[in-house]
Amino acid sequence: MLQVGLSPRSPGAAAAAFPTAEPAQDSGPGPEGLGSSPVTIVVTSEADTWDIDTSSCPGCGQFVDWERMPEAQEAAQIPRDVLGRPPKELKRLAREGCWAGSHAGRARLYPRLIQRVSCRLVTPDAPVYRDVAGRLFGRPSVSSHPLPEFLEGCPVPTYCLNPRGVTALKKILICVGALFPDITHSPLLPALAALLLHYSQDEAQCFESLSRLIASNAPHAAYIDQSFLAHQASCMTFGDLANKHCPAAHRLIAGAAENVLEVYSEWLWWLFPGLPFAYAVRVLDVFLLEGQKVLYRIALALLKHFRLSVGPAGLQGADVKAELRAFVGNIAQHVTVDKLLERAFGIRLFSRKEIWLLQMANRKALVERGITVVQRRPSFHLAVDMQNFSSSTVTAQEMRLVWSWIPERFSLFPPLLLFSTSRDGCSLQRFYTCCEGYEPTVLLIKTTEGEV
C-alpha cells in the first residue's frame, strides 16, 4: 500500500502521514508485452547483398508529394553489404544517419530490416491485405469506411503524403482494424503507417511491414502499444525515467503543471507527429533496429533541450503541454537532428529488461485501479486535490512537487493522512500505531523554525 506520511518530532513542530493505494494484485504480463528490443539481425550471404547507393526503387514514391519532401542530406553512402554487418555496427550506422542520404536507400532497406523482426507465426502479409482490401473497398481508390475505433483521440499525421497517399493510409488503417481486432488503443500506429508509406512500393508492402511490428513477439518487448493499459503504463514509465534522468526538467514541469502525468501522456506525440518529418524519419531509422527503448531516449533528450530553452522566469502560468508541442515542432531552431540523437544515446538509461519490469509494475498499479486491456481512454485526475488540500506542514505547491518525486504507479492514488501532531499529539507510540500496516510512507517534518 502506498502512503505519503509526515512524521512527528518535537512539540512545536507539525507532522503528518498519508497512505494512498491498496496492495496491487499480480495480474501477470499481458499479451502485448511492454518494453523495447533490438531486432535480430541475420547475417546475409554474399548473394543477398545489394547496392543501395545506385539502385532505384521502382514504384516507391508514388504516395509522396515531392515538393514537400525534404531533400536527402548528402550523397548516399550506404555500404553494399550493410545487411551483413554485425548488429552493433548496423545500429551505429543508423544512429549516425547512414540512411539519411538516400530516399531510395530507405525504401530498399526498411522492408528488409522489418522482415527480421521476430513476430507471431500467423501474421497478415501483403497477399492477405490485397484480398481484404479488395473485399472492403471494391475499387482501389474509393473508401467510405470510417477509421477504426482504436484511433479515437489518436493523431493521424500525413507528413509529406499526397492525396493518393492519404487515401492509402486510411485504407491501411481500416484493414489493420479488421485484421487485428484486439487493438483497442494505439497512438503510435498511424504515425508509423504514414512514415512507412513514404518508402513503400504499394499499400500491401506498407501493411505487411506494419503488421510485423504489431505482431512482434520478441521477449520483454513490443514495438507498438495496442491498448490504453499498455500506453498509459508507458506514460508512467516515461515519468519515472524523466524523474531520474531529467530531474531539472521534471521539477520545472511539476512546478507549472497541475497534473504531471497528463503532460507526460503526450510523450509519444513529441516524437510522432510532433517532430518535423526529417527528424521523425531519423527516429524511425533507429527504432526499426532497436525498438521502443529508442523512443524513451529521444523523448528524454527532447525534455532536456526543452529545459535549456526555458528562460529564467520558468513556465509560470504557461500551458505546459502547448509549450512542449511548440518546442518540438520548432526543434530545428534549437538543435540539429544529429545533436539530438547524440544526446539521446549519451543518456545512461536502464537496460531493456529493467525498463520492461518498470512497465509491468506500472501496469499492475493501473490494473489495481481498474484499468483493463479493453479500457477506452478514461480521463485521469490529479491524485492530490490542490483546491481542497490543507496542511500545516507544506503548501499545496510544495505537496505537488513532493508528489512528483513519487513513482507514478504510486502517485496515481490520493494521499491519506495517517498522522498529524496537530490532530494526534506528539506521542511516538501513537505515531507508530497510526502508521502501522501502511507502507511505503512519506514523512514530512516541519521544525519549530519553519524548516521542512
Buried (B, 14 or more C-beta within 10 A) or exposed (E): BBBBBBBBBEEEBBBBBBBBBEEBEEBEBBEBBBBBBBBEBEEBEEEEBBBBBEBEBEEBBEBBBEEEBEEBBEEBBBBEBBBBBEBEEBBEBBBBBBBBBBBBBBBBBBBBBBEBBBBEEEBBBBEBBBEBBEEEBEEBEEBEBEBBEBBEEBBBBBBBBBEBBBBBBBBBBBBBBBBBEEBBBBBBBBBBBBBBBBBBBBBBBBBBBBBBBBBBBBEBBBBBBBBBBBBBBBBBBBBBBBBEBBEEBBBBBBBBBBBBBBBBBBBBBBBBBBBBBBBBBBBBBBBBBBBBBBBBBBBBBBBBBBBEBBEEEEBEEBEBBEBBBEBBBEBEEBBEBBEBBBBBBEBEBBEBEEBBBBBBBBBBBBBBBEBBBEBEBEEBEBBBEBEEBEBBBBEBEBBBBBBBEBBBBBBBBBBBBBBBBEEBEBEEEBBEEBBEEBEBBBBBBBEEEEEB
